[in-house]
Amino acid sequence: MNDAKNAHFKLNGTSSVVIILSRIAIMVMFTFTESMLIPALPTPQAEFNSTATWTAWILSIYLVVGTVSTPIFGKLGDSHGKKKLLFAAWRCTPLVSSPMGRVEYPEPSGL
């Protein structure tokens, strides 16, 4: 009876490879996002004539939101299903980030 209950968790070799590669891709995307953020901070700081203090606050808020949302998404994934939540997050990411492409930047003053 225990085998019948856990039968839906058995994966063939191809499914296991796809799952592992998907997880690796997600970790790489997250790593690139985090590693590109810190070196890029002086550019928006200069463009918006912001101080280093305000830039540090913005970075801190970004990291705190990520830290707080991780256990919230974990709990939601436990209650609603991790796969559903992952796909919902993937669908929401372009919707949330696409308005950033429509932002009008000021012309550089040095050109």
N, CA, C and O atoms as CSV, one atom per row, in Angstrom:
chain,resi,resn,atom,element,x,y,z
A,1,MET,N,N,0.813,-1.190,0.000
A,1,MET,CA,C,0.000,0.000,0.000
A,1,MET,C,C,0.858,1.255,0.000
A,1,MET,O,O,0.493,2.262,-0.606
A,2,ASN,N,N,1.984,1.195,0.672
A,2,ASN,CA,C,2.881,2.352,0.738
A,2,ASN,C,C,3.449,2.674,-0.639
A,2,ASN,O,O,3.659,3.843,-0.965
A,3,ASP,N,N,3.700,1.634,-1.459
A,3,ASP,CA,C,4.216,1.872,-2.809
A,3,ASP,C,C,3.187,2.585,-3.678
A,3,ASP,O,O,3.534,3.471,-4.459
A,4,ALA,N,N,1.927,2.200,-3.543
A,4,ALA,CA,C,0.874,2.843,-4.334
A,4,ALA,C,C,0.693,4.298,-3.913
A,4,ALA,O,O,0.383,5.156,-4.740
A,5,LYS,N,N,0.885,4.569,-2.640
A,5,LYS,CA,C,0.712,5.927,-2.129
A,5,LYS,C,C,1.817,6.856,-2.638
A,5,LYS,O,O,1.556,8.028,-2.910
A,6,ASN,N,N,3.033,6.356,-2.768
A,6,ASN,CA,C,4.172,7.161,-3.199
A,6,ASN,C,C,4.517,6.964,-4.666
A,6,ASN,O,O,5.585,7.394,-5.101
A,7,ALA,N,N,3.652,6.331,-5.437
A,7,ALA,CA,C,3.955,6.035,-6.829
A,7,ALA,C,C,4.102,7.300,-7.663
A,7,ALA,O,O,4.872,7.312,-8.623
A,8,HIS,N,N,3.390,8.353,-7.323
A,8,HIS,CA,C,3.466,9.570,-8.130
A,8,HIS,C,C,4.767,10.342,-7.897
A,8,HIS,O,O,5.035,11.306,-8.615
A,9,PHE,N,N,5.575,9.950,-6.925
A,9,PHE,CA,C,6.844,10.612,-6.674
A,9,PHE,C,C,8.006,9.978,-7.420
A,9,PHE,O,O,9.105,10.534,-7.433
A,10,LYS,N,N,7.785,8.822,-8.043
A,10,LYS,CA,C,8.854,8.157,-8.771
A,10,LYS,C,C,9.084,8.870,-10.098
A,10,LYS,O,O,8.139,9.155,-10.833
A,11,LEU,N,N,10.335,9.150,-10.393
A,11,LEU,CA,C,10.695,9.868,-11.614
A,11,LEU,C,C,11.588,8.983,-12.469
A,11,LEU,O,O,12.375,8.188,-11.954
A,12,ASN,N,N,11.457,9.130,-13.769
A,12,ASN,CA,C,12.386,8.440,-14.640
A,12,ASN,C,C,13.647,9.302,-14.786
A,12,ASN,O,O,13.712,10.402,-14.236
A,13,GLY,N,N,14.617,8.823,-15.503
A,13,GLY,CA,C,15.892,9.531,-15.623
A,13,GLY,C,C,15.770,10.889,-16.283
A,13,GLY,O,O,16.433,11.839,-15.866
A,14,THR,N,N,14.933,11.001,-17.308
A,14,THR,CA,C,14.774,12.268,-18.016
A,14,THR,C,C,14.143,13.326,-17.116
A,14,THR,O,O,14.584,14.476,-17.115
A,15,SER,N,N,13.124,12.956,-16.355
A,15,SER,CA,C,12.470,13.912,-15.460
A,15,SER,C,C,13.429,14.416,-14.394
A,15,SER,O,O,13.424,15.599,-14.056
A,16,SER,N,N,14.246,13.524,-13.869
A,16,SER,CA,C,15.216,13.929,-12.851
A,16,SER,C,C,16.212,14.936,-13.411
A,16,SER,O,O,16.552,15.915,-12.747
A,17,VAL,N,N,16.675,14.696,-14.622
A,17,VAL,CA,C,17.638,15.600,-15.251
A,17,VAL,C,C,17.004,16.966,-15.489
A,17,VAL,O,O,17.639,17.994,-15.249
A,18,VAL,N,N,15.753,16.986,-15.960
A,18,VAL,CA,C,15.056,18.247,-16.215
A,18,VAL,C,C,14.875,19.029,-14.922
A,18,VAL,O,O,15.072,20.244,-14.900
A,19,ILE,N,N,14.506,18.348,-13.852
A,19,ILE,CA,C,14.327,19.024,-12.563
A,19,ILE,C,C,15.639,19.591,-12.069
A,19,ILE,O,O,15.676,20.730,-11.602
A,20,ILE,N,N,16.705,18.836,-12.156
A,20,ILE,CA,C,18.008,19.307,-11.681
A,20,ILE,C,C,18.480,20.494,-12.523
A,20,ILE,O,O,18.967,21.484,-11.976
A,21,LEU,N,N,18.341,20.405,-13.845
A,21,LEU,CA,C,18.764,21.518,-14.701
A,21,LEU,C,C,17.912,22.767,-14.461
A,21,LEU,O,O,18.424,23.885,-14.524
A,22,SER,N,N,16.627,22.587,-14.187
A,22,SER,CA,C,15.763,23.737,-13.887
A,22,SER,C,C,16.205,24.418,-12.602
A,22,SER,O,O,16.272,25.645,-12.542
A,23,ARG,N,N,16.503,23.644,-11.589
A,23,ARG,CA,C,16.971,24.227,-10.324
A,23,ARG,C,C,18.303,24.939,-10.502
A,23,ARG,O,O,18.512,26.014,-9.939
A,24,ILE,N,N,19.197,24.357,-11.271
A,24,ILE,CA,C,20.484,25.008,-11.520
A,24,ILE,C,C,20.275,26.320,-12.264
A,24,ILE,O,O,20.915,27.319,-11.938
A,25,ALA,N,N,19.384,26.334,-13.263
A,25,ALA,CA,C,19.114,27.563,-14.014
A,25,ALA,C,C,18.558,28.655,-13.104
A,25,ALA,O,O,18.947,29.816,-13.226
A,26,ILE,N,N,17.663,28.298,-12.205
A,26,ILE,CA,C,17.096,29.280,-11.276
A,26,ILE,C,C,18.182,29.828,-10.352
A,26,ILE,O,O,18.229,31.031,-10.097
A,27,MET,N,N,19.048,28.957,-9.854
A,27,MET,CA,C,20.120,29.428,-8.963
A,27,MET,C,C,21.092,30.339,-9.707
A,27,MET,O,O,21.556,31.333,-9.147
A,28,VAL,N,N,21.400,30.017,-10.948
A,28,VAL,CA,C,22.307,30.862,-11.732
A,28,VAL,C,C,21.687,32.220,-11.998
A,28,VAL,O,O,22.366,33.242,-11.895
A,29,MET,N,N,20.376,32.246,-12.346
A,29,MET,CA,C,19.698,33.530,-12.584
A,29,MET,C,C,19.715,34.384,-11.318
A,29,MET,O,O,19.971,35.586,-11.389
A,30,PHE,N,N,19.449,33.782,-10.175
A,30,PHE,CA,C,19.460,34.519,-8.912
A,30,PHE,C,C,20.855,35.048,-8.610
A,30,PHE,O,O,21.012,36.190,-8.180
A,31,THR,N,N,21.869,34.214,-8.835
A,31,THR,CA,C,23.241,34.628,-8.572
A,31,THR,C,C,23.642,35.787,-9.468
A,31,THR,O,O,24.267,36.739,-9.000
A,32,PHE,N,N,23.293,35.724,-10.746
A,32,PHE,CA,C,23.620,36.822,-11.652
A,32,PHE,C,C,22.905,38.102,-11.252
A,32,PHE,O,O,23.486,39.186,-11.313
A,33,THR,N,N,21.647,37.981,-10.843
A,33,THR,CA,C,20.899,39.161,-10.430
A,33,THR,C,C,21.566,39.828,-9.232
A,33,THR,O,O,21.752,41.045,-9.219
A,34,GLU,N,N,21.919,39.047,-8.246
A,34,GLU,CA,C,22.536,39.603,-7.053
A,34,GLU,C,C,23.938,40.130,-7.341
A,34,GLU,O,O,24.324,41.170,-6.809
A,35,SER,N,N,24.706,39.427,-8.175
A,35,SER,CA,C,26.080,39.849,-8.425
A,35,SER,C,C,26.157,41.051,-9.363
A,35,SER,O,O,27.159,41.766,-9.351
A,36,MET,N,N,25.136,41.292,-10.169
A,36,MET,CA,C,25.137,42.460,-11.046
A,36,MET,C,C,24.624,43.707,-10.336
A,36,MET,O,O,24.880,44.824,-10.786
A,37,LEU,N,N,23.915,43.532,-9.248
A,37,LEU,CA,C,23.308,44.667,-8.573
A,37,LEU,C,C,24.351,45.558,-7.902
A,37,LEU,O,O,24.311,46.777,-8.067
A,38,ILE,N,N,25.265,44.985,-7.165
A,38,ILE,CA,C,26.233,45.772,-6.405
A,38,ILE,C,C,27.150,46.592,-7.315
A,38,ILE,O,O,27.303,47.789,-7.073
A,39,PRO,N,N,27.768,46.011,-8.350
A,39,PRO,CA,C,28.629,46.838,-9.204
A,39,PRO,C,C,27.874,47.911,-9.986
A,39,PRO,O,O,28.463,48.913,-10.392
A,40,ALA,N,N,26.580,47.707,-10.199
A,40,ALA,CA,C,25.809,48.662,-10.993
A,40,ALA,C,C,25.291,49.839,-10.170
A,40,ALA,O,O,24.769,50.793,-10.748
A,41,LEU,N,N,25.413,49.807,-8.869
A,41,LEU,CA,C,24.842,50.872,-8.028
A,41,LEU,C,C,25.387,52.270,-8.299
A,41,LEU,O,O,24.606,53.218,-8.219
A,42,PRO,N,N,26.653,52.470,-8.611
A,42,PRO,CA,C,27.116,53.838,-8.870
A,42,PRO,C,C,26.446,54.511,-10.073
A,42,PRO,O,O,26.324,55.735,-10.102
A,43,THR,N,N,26.016,53.734,-11.054
A,43,THR,CA,C,25.380,54.325,-12.230
A,43,THR,C,C,24.050,54.989,-11.889
A,43,THR,O,O,23.883,56.169,-12.199
A,44,PRO,N,N,23.090,54.294,-11.263
A,44,PRO,CA,C,21.857,55.006,-10.914
A,44,PRO,C,C,22.078,56.092,-9.862
A,44,PRO,O,O,21.357,57.090,-9.829
A,45,GLN,N,N,23.069,55.892,-9.014
A,45,GLN,CA,C,23.376,56.922,-8.023
A,45,GLN,C,C,23.800,58.211,-8.718
A,45,GLN,O,O,23.380,59.298,-8.320
A,46,ALA,N,N,24.613,58.099,-9.733
A,46,ALA,CA,C,25.064,59.287,-10.456
A,46,ALA,C,C,23.937,59.880,-11.306
A,46,ALA,O,O,23.797,61.101,-11.381
A,47,GLU,N,N,23.128,59.021,-11.949
A,47,GLU,CA,C,22.064,59.521,-12.814
A,47,GLU,C,C,20.957,60.226,-12.048
A,47,GLU,O,O,20.363,61.180,-12.551
A,48,PHE,N,N,20.679,59.767,-10.843
A,48,PHE,CA,C,19.612,60.371,-10.052
A,48,PHE,C,C,20.141,61.376,-9.033
A,48,PHE,O,O,19.391,61.859,-8.185
A,49,ASN,N,N,21.426,61.690,-9.117
A,49,ASN,CA,C,22.069,62.623,-8.184
A,49,ASN,C,C,21.762,62.262,-6.738
A,49,ASN,O,O,21.423,63.122,-5.925
A,50,SER,N,N,21.883,61.004,-6.439
A,50,SER,CA,C,21.598,60.486,-5.110
A,50,SER,C,C,22.890,60.404,-4.304
A,50,SER,O,O,23.989,60.374,-4.859
A,51,THR,N,N,22.733,60.368,-3.003
A,51,THR,CA,C,23.898,60.220,-2.132
A,51,THR,C,C,24.173,58.738,-1.917
A,51,THR,O,O,23.333,57.888,-2.212
A,52,ALA,N,N,25.337,58.448,-1.409
A,52,ALA,CA,C,25.691,57.061,-1.115
A,52,ALA,C,C,24.790,56.506,-0.007
A,52,ALA,O,O,24.513,55.307,0.034
A,53,THR,N,N,24.345,57.373,0.873
A,53,THR,CA,C,23.459,56.933,1.950
A,53,THR,C,C,22.125,56.438,1.395
A,53,THR,O,O,21.646,55.375,1.790
A,54,TRP,N,N,21.519,57.207,0.477
A,54,TRP,CA,C,20.249,56.792,-0.103
A,54,TRP,C,C,20.407,55.523,-0.930
A,54,TRP,O,O,19.530,54.659,-0.919
A,55,THR,N,N,21.506,55.409,-1.638
A,55,THR,CA,C,21.757,54.199,-2.421
A,55,THR,C,C,21.906,52.994,-1.504
A,55,THR,O,O,21.414,51.909,-1.817
A,56,ALA,N,N,22.579,53.178,-0.380
A,56,ALA,CA,C,22.714,52.087,0.588
A,56,ALA,C,C,21.360,51.698,1.175
A,56,ALA,O,O,21.092,50.518,1.400
A,57,TRP,N,N,20.501,52.701,1.422
A,57,TRP,CA,C,19.159,52.410,1.925
A,57,TRP,C,C,18.344,51.628,0.893
A,57,TRP,O,O,17.645,50.678,1.246
A,58,ILE,N,N,18.430,52.013,-0.350
A,58,ILE,CA,C,17.688,51.301,-1.398
A,58,ILE,C,C,18.168,49.858,-1.503
A,58,ILE,O,O,17.357,48.940,-1.628
A,59,LEU,N,N,19.478,49.657,-1.455
A,59,LEU,CA,C,20.020,48.300,-1.487
A,59,LEU,C,C,19.566,47.513,-0.265
A,59,LEU,O,O,19.204,46.343,-0.384
A,60,SER,N,N,19.579,48.133,0.892
A,60,SER,CA,C,19.146,47.448,2.118
A,60,SER,C,C,17.677,47.052,2.038
A,60,SER,O,O,17.310,45.941,2.422
A,61,ILE,N,N,16.841,47.953,1.543
A,61,ILE,CA,C,15.412,47.639,1.410
A,61,ILE,C,C,15.218,46.484,0.444
A,61,ILE,O,O,14.416,45.587,0.703
A,62,TYR,N,N,15.942,46.497,-0.667
A,62,TYR,CA,C,15.852,45.414,-1.650
A,62,TYR,C,C,16.210,44.075,-1.008
A,62,TYR,O,O,15.509,43.082,-1.205
A,63,LEU,N,N,17.293,44.046,-0.246
A,63,LEU,CA,C,17.731,42.799,0.370
A,63,LEU,C,C,16.788,42.359,1.490
A,63,LEU,O,O,16.564,41.162,1.668
A,64,VAL,N,N,16.233,43.309,2.249
A,64,VAL,CA,C,15.288,42.953,3.314
A,64,VAL,C,C,14.003,42.374,2.714
A,64,VAL,O,O,13.463,41.398,3.234
A,65,VAL,N,N,13.521,42.965,1.636
A,65,VAL,CA,C,12.315,42.435,0.985
A,65,VAL,C,C,12.564,41.010,0.501
A,65,VAL,O,O,11.706,40.141,0.653
A,66,GLY,N,N,13.724,40.774,-0.074
A,66,GLY,CA,C,14.058,39.414,-0.509
A,66,GLY,C,C,14.158,38.450,0.660
A,66,GLY,O,O,13.731,37.300,0.558
A,67,THR,N,N,14.723,38.915,1.777
A,67,THR,CA,C,14.870,38.062,2.948
A,67,THR,C,C,13.521,37.755,3.577
A,67,THR,O,O,13.285,36.622,3.998
A,68,VAL,N,N,12.641,38.727,3.649
A,68,VAL,CA,C,11.333,38.520,4.264
A,68,VAL,C,C,10.430,37.684,3.356
A,68,VAL,O,O,9.653,36.861,3.839
A,69,SER,N,N,10.532,37.892,2.049
A,69,SER,CA,C,9.633,37.169,1.149
A,69,SER,C,C,9.997,35.695,1.000
A,69,SER,O,O,9.138,34.893,0.631
A,70,THR,N,N,11.220,35.321,1.272
A,70,THR,CA,C,11.624,33.920,1.119
A,70,THR,C,C,10.822,32.982,2.018
A,70,THR,O,O,10.263,32.008,1.513
A,71,PRO,N,N,10.739,33.230,3.335
A,71,PRO,CA,C,9.921,32.312,4.140
A,71,PRO,C,C,8.424,32.415,3.840
A,71,PRO,O,O,7.692,31.440,4.005
A,72,ILE,N,N,7.967,33.592,3.400
A,72,ILE,CA,C,6.553,33.730,3.041
A,72,ILE,C,C,6.241,32.859,1.831
A,72,ILE,O,O,5.239,32.143,1.824
A,73,PHE,N,N,7.091,32.914,0.806
A,73,PHE,CA,C,6.880,32.068,-0.362
A,73,PHE,C,C,7.057,30.595,-0.012
A,73,PHE,O,O,6.393,29.739,-0.597
A,74,GLY,N,N,7.938,30.289,0.931
A,74,GLY,CA,C,8.096,28.907,1.376
A,74,GLY,C,C,6.829,28.382,2.028
A,74,GLY,O,O,6.396,27.264,1.750
A,75,LYS,N,N,6.239,29.188,2.892
A,75,LYS,CA,C,4.992,28.784,3.556
A,75,LYS,C,C,3.847,28.660,2.543
A,75,LYS,O,O,3.066,27.710,2.598
A,76,LEU,N,N,3.753,29.620,1.624
A,76,LEU,CA,C,2.730,29.532,0.585
A,76,LEU,C,C,2.941,28.307,-0.302
A,76,LEU,O,O,1.978,27.669,-0.729
A,77,GLY,N,N,4.198,27.984,-0.575
A,77,GLY,CA,C,4.497,26.800,-1.370
A,77,GLY,C,C,4.112,25.521,-0.645
A,77,GLY,O,O,3.662,24.562,-1.273
A,78,ASP,N,N,4.286,25.500,0.679
A,78,ASP,CA,C,3.874,24.329,1.447
A,78,ASP,C,C,2.360,24.162,1.450
A,78,ASP,O,O,1.854,23.040,1.406
A,79,SER,N,N,1.639,25.275,1.500
A,79,SER,CA,C,0.182,25.173,1.605
A,79,SER,C,C,-0.507,25.042,0.243
A,79,SER,O,O,-1.534,24.371,0.142
A,80,HIS,N,N,0.035,25.665,-0.797
A,80,HIS,CA,C,-0.626,25.645,-2.112
A,80,HIS,C,C,0.087,24.797,-3.151
A,80,HIS,O,O,-0.448,24.574,-4.237
A,81,GLY,N,N,1.255,24.331,-2.844
A,81,GLY,CA,C,2.018,23.538,-3.799
A,81,GLY,C,C,3.181,24.339,-4.362
A,81,GLY,O,O,3.002,25.445,-4.872
A,82,LYS,N,N,4.360,23.772,-4.266
A,82,LYS,CA,C,5.563,24.481,-4.713
A,82,LYS,C,C,5.573,24.710,-6.219
A,82,LYS,O,O,6.013,25.758,-6.692
A,83,LYS,N,N,5.097,23.744,-6.956
A,83,LYS,CA,C,5.100,23.862,-8.411
A,83,LYS,C,C,4.170,24.984,-8.869
A,83,LYS,O,O,4.531,25.768,-9.747
A,84,LYS,N,N,2.973,25.066,-8.280
A,84,LYS,CA,C,2.040,26.131,-8.629
A,84,LYS,C,C,2.639,27.500,-8.313
A,84,LYS,O,O,2.538,28.432,-9.111
A,85,LEU,N,N,3.252,27.609,-7.159
A,85,LEU,CA,C,3.815,28.891,-6.745
A,85,LEU,C,C,5.006,29.285,-7.613
A,85,LEU,O,O,5.172,30.461,-7.938
A,86,LEU,N,N,5.833,28.318,-7.991
A,86,LEU,CA,C,6.970,28.606,-8.858
A,86,LEU,C,C,6.496,29.118,-10.216
A,86,LEU,O,O,7.020,30.108,-10.726
A,87,PHE,N,N,5.515,28.452,-10.793
A,87,PHE,CA,C,5.008,28.897,-12.088
A,87,PHE,C,C,4.293,30.238,-11.986
A,87,PHE,O,O,4.359,31.047,-12.911
A,88,ALA,N,N,3.616,30.477,-10.876
A,88,ALA,CA,C,2.975,31.780,-10.679
A,88,ALA,C,C,4.035,32.882,-10.581
A,88,ALA,O,O,3.854,33.967,-11.133
A,89,ALA,N,N,5.123,32.608,-9.889
A,89,ALA,CA,C,6.202,33.595,-9.786
A,89,ALA,C,C,6.841,33.836,-11.146
A,89,ALA,O,O,7.172,34.974,-11.480
A,90,TRP,N,N,7.018,32.781,-11.932
A,90,TRP,CA,C,7.591,32.945,-13.272
A,90,TRP,C,C,6.673,33.758,-14.168
A,90,TRP,O,O,7.146,34.532,-14.999
A,91,ARG,N,N,5.362,33.590,-14.007
A,91,ARG,CA,C,4.424,34.358,-14.811
A,91,ARG,C,C,4.367,35.813,-14.366
A,91,ARG,O,O,4.160,36.701,-15.192
A,92,CYS,N,N,4.545,36.068,-13.085
A,92,CYS,CA,C,4.452,37.440,-12.561
A,92,CYS,C,C,5.719,38.255,-12.827
A,92,CYS,O,O,5.649,39.480,-12.922
A,93,THR,N,N,6.854,37.609,-12.947
A,93,THR,CA,C,8.115,38.331,-13.121
A,93,THR,C,C,8.102,39.239,-14.350
A,93,THR,O,O,8.470,40.406,-14.216
A,94,PRO,N,N,7.700,38.775,-15.546
A,94,PRO,CA,C,7.664,39.699,-16.687
A,94,PRO,C,C,6.628,40.810,-16.514
A,94,PRO,O,O,6.837,41.933,-16.971
A,95,LEU,N,N,5.521,40.497,-15.859
A,95,LEU,CA,C,4.496,41.515,-15.652
A,95,LEU,C,C,4.983,42.631,-14.744
A,95,LEU,O,O,4.640,43.797,-14.939
A,96,VAL,N,N,5.778,42.271,-13.758
A,96,VAL,CA,C,6.280,43.260,-12.809
A,96,VAL,C,C,7.456,44.037,-13.397
A,96,VAL,O,O,7.583,45.238,-13.162
A,97,SER,N,N,8.312,43.363,-14.157
A,97,SER,CA,C,9.513,44.029,-14.652
A,97,SER,C,C,9.321,44.728,-15.993
A,97,SER,O,O,10.135,45.582,-16.347
A,98,SER,N,N,8.288,44.404,-16.745
A,98,SER,CA,C,8.118,45.025,-18.056
A,98,SER,C,C,7.858,46.538,-18.007
A,98,SER,O,O,8.308,47.237,-18.914
A,99,PRO,N,N,7.166,47.078,-17.010
A,99,PRO,CA,C,7.023,48.547,-16.990
A,99,PRO,C,C,8.359,49.283,-16.859
A,99,PRO,O,O,8.446,50.459,-17.210
A,100,MET,N,N,9.383,48.620,-16.365
A,100,MET,CA,C,10.685,49.271,-16.233
A,100,MET,C,C,11.287,49.591,-17.597
A,100,MET,O,O,12.101,50.507,-17.709
A,101,GLY,N,N,10.908,48.865,-18.614
A,101,GLY,CA,C,11.403,49.146,-19.962
A,101,GLY,C,C,10.798,50.398,-20.569
A,101,GLY,O,O,11.316,50.919,-21.556
A,102,ARG,N,N,9.720,50.881,-20.000
A,102,ARG,CA,C,9.051,52.067,-20.526
A,102,ARG,C,C,9.483,53.347,-19.807
A,102,ARG,O,O,8.991,54.430,-20.121
A,103,VAL,N,N,10.387,53.226,-18.858
A,103,VAL,CA,C,10.856,54.402,-18.124
A,103,VAL,C,C,11.684,55.272,-19.048
A,103,VAL,O,O,12.544,54.770,-19.771
A,104,GLU,N,N,11.434,56.557,-19.030
A,104,GLU,CA,C,12.198,57.490,-19.851
A,104,GLU,C,C,13.366,58.034,-19.035
A,104,GLU,O,O,13.187,58.612,-17.963
A,105,TYR,N,N,14.538,57.838,-19.561
A,105,TYR,CA,C,15.744,58.296,-18.887
A,105,TYR,C,C,16.142,59.651,-19.432
A,105,TYR,O,O,15.927,59.939,-20.609
A,106,PRO,N,N,16.725,60.488,-18.579
A,106,PRO,CA,C,17.176,61.791,-19.087
A,106,PRO,C,C,18.379,61.616,-20.022
A,106,PRO,O,O,19.130,60.648,-19.912
A,107,GLU,N,N,18.542,62.551,-20.924
A,107,GLU,CA,C,19.681,62.520,-21.833
A,107,GLU,C,C,20.962,62.751,-21.033
A,107,GLU,O,O,20.986,63.588,-20.131
A,108,PRO,N,N,22.019,62.018,-21.354
A,108,PRO,CA,C,23.291,62.266,-20.674
A,108,PRO,C,C,23.800,63.670,-20.958
A,108,PRO,O,O,23.726,64.145,-22.091
A,109,SER,N,N,24.311,64.324,-19.942
A,109,SER,CA,C,24.746,65.701,-20.108
A,109,SER,C,C,26.110,65.824,-20.778
A,109,SER,O,O,26.452,66.893,-21.284
A,110,GLY,N,N,26.886,64.757,-20.789
A,110,GLY,CA,C,28.240,64.826,-21.327
A,110,GLY,C,C,28.319,64.628,-22.830
A,110,GLY,O,O,29.404,64.758,-23.397
A,111,LEU,N,N,27.234,64.325,-23.490
A,111,LEU,CA,C,27.301,64.058,-24.939
A,111,LEU,C,C,26.883,65.238,-25.760
A,111,LEU,O,O,26.886,65.167,-26.989
